[in-house]
Amino acid sequence: MSRAALATIHLGALRRNLARVRERVGAAKVMAVVKADGYGHGLERVARALSNADAFGVASLGDGLRLRAAGIGKRIVVLSGPDEAADLSEFRRLQLDAVIHHESQLAWLESDRDPRNLRVWLKMDTGMHRLGFAPDDARAVHARLRALPNVDSDIALMTHFAASDEFDNDLTARQIAAFDAATRDLQGARSLANSAGVLGWPQAKNDWVRVGGLLYGLSVIERKSGTDLGFEPAMTLSTKLIAVNRVARGERVGYAATFECPQDMTIGVAAIGYGDGYPRSAPSGTPVLVDGKRAALAGRVSMDLVTIDLRNAPGAKVGDRVVLWGRDLPVEEIAARAGTISYDLTCGMTKRVLFVEDGA
Ligand SMILES: *Cc1c(COP(=O)(O)O)cnc(C)c1O
């Protein structure tokens, strides 16, 4: 028997979330960002569910290869482009789009005599200071790319926002202005917005949006869950109770004995822990659902187990399903308790979690 820890992936939620993104962005094309194994939901599974997207965005050549091997024929954009000159022949063979963000990549392209066509996206750094050319160099880099016979002349232009989740932070407005100024007379489709850009910066929709989180029903907006924003969670993480014990008032539960029972009470033990990717930093009081009722962690998260205060779930018994996050328990709530963001949690599922698909 496998362990009880299950990540159920709701394929219908993925599809409906894509439709919801389309409602918001009008005619803009949607690049479904599936990096990090589809934000932990499973790369191939997510790509199949989101077959209506206009393109997929991945972080590495290896992920592009996986998608092609799975029979995905759609446009695929590798968001950091080639890591070395030898990658270029794979980009051409697999027909992957390359984001070009650095002088070293431009040099590899300029000495590449391979006649097969390559599609590129020119990335500008407008204030995040991670990847991209300086706005002042946009025109010259664009001209150098246009001069290459084995690079498609239809060059897309992009930049990435650093703080679009803060709707009152004017850094995003400054990034949009810097991008517009740098690309004013350059030909090519434009792409600026990520999920938070779609929600908070409608002026940044342009020709392509690059959306990850919202497709999975995840939010990065503080104090808002994906559900609050009108999207459906695509992952439910659950397990089972494997013990239900009476513990006397004053006794302590778990490693380092951090939880002291305020009264005689029932403690449930569920088969999941940080070895499965449940965050060890989730403190006592972090909510879980036991047989649909809200209960709370009591004591430290262990490698294989969590301990649960069952005072709110008096009928709980061995074998009952415990939901760690999902439809009725937003992952954002757990992330806030654990001091991180929802993306970090769904990306963190380990190999021993059994993934199952729910087609509805
Ligand atoms: C991850 C990523 C996105 C998607 O971001 P979300 O917040 O998940 O929508 C878009 N563009 C780039 C360049 C990215 O790396």
Ligand as a Chemical Component Dictionary entry (heavy atoms), coordinates in Angstrom:
data_LIG
# 
_chem_comp.id                   LIG 
_chem_comp.type                 NON-POLYMER 
_chem_comp.pdbx_formal_charge   0 
_chem_comp.three_letter_code    LIG 
# 
loop_
_chem_comp_atom.comp_id 
_chem_comp_atom.atom_id 
_chem_comp_atom.alt_atom_id 
_chem_comp_atom.type_symbol 
_chem_comp_atom.charge 
_chem_comp_atom.model_Cartn_x 
_chem_comp_atom.model_Cartn_y 
_chem_comp_atom.model_Cartn_z 
_chem_comp_atom.pdbx_ordinal 
LIG C1 C1 C 0 7.031 32.814 -13.677 1  
LIG C2 C2 C 0 6.945 33.837 -14.718 2  
LIG C3 C3 C 0 5.707 34.337 -15.134 3  
LIG C4 C4 C 0 4.395 33.915 -14.495 4  
LIG O1 O1 O 0 4.245 34.503 -13.223 5  
LIG P1 P1 P 0 2.896 34.300 -12.383 6  
LIG O2 O2 O 0 3.028 35.215 -11.217 7  
LIG O3 O3 O 0 2.878 32.885 -11.925 8  
LIG O4 O4 O 0 1.774 34.609 -13.278 9  
LIG C5 C5 C 0 5.691 35.239 -16.177 10 
LIG N1 N1 N 0 6.830 35.651 -16.766 11 
LIG C6 C6 C 0 8.044 35.201 -16.392 12 
LIG C7 C7 C 0 9.258 35.703 -17.076 13 
LIG C8 C8 C 0 8.138 34.303 -15.351 14 
LIG O5 O5 O 0 9.339 33.865 -14.954 15 
# 
loop_
_chem_comp_bond.comp_id 
_chem_comp_bond.atom_id_1 
_chem_comp_bond.atom_id_2 
_chem_comp_bond.value_order 
_chem_comp_bond.pdbx_ordinal 
LIG C1 C2 SING 1  
LIG C2 C3 SING 2  
LIG C2 C8 DOUB 3  
LIG C3 C4 SING 4  
LIG C3 C5 DOUB 5  
LIG C4 O1 SING 6  
LIG O1 P1 SING 7  
LIG P1 O2 DOUB 8  
LIG P1 O3 SING 9  
LIG P1 O4 SING 10 
LIG C5 N1 SING 11 
LIG N1 C6 DOUB 12 
LIG C6 C7 SING 13 
LIG C6 C8 SING 14 
LIG C8 O5 SING 15 
# 
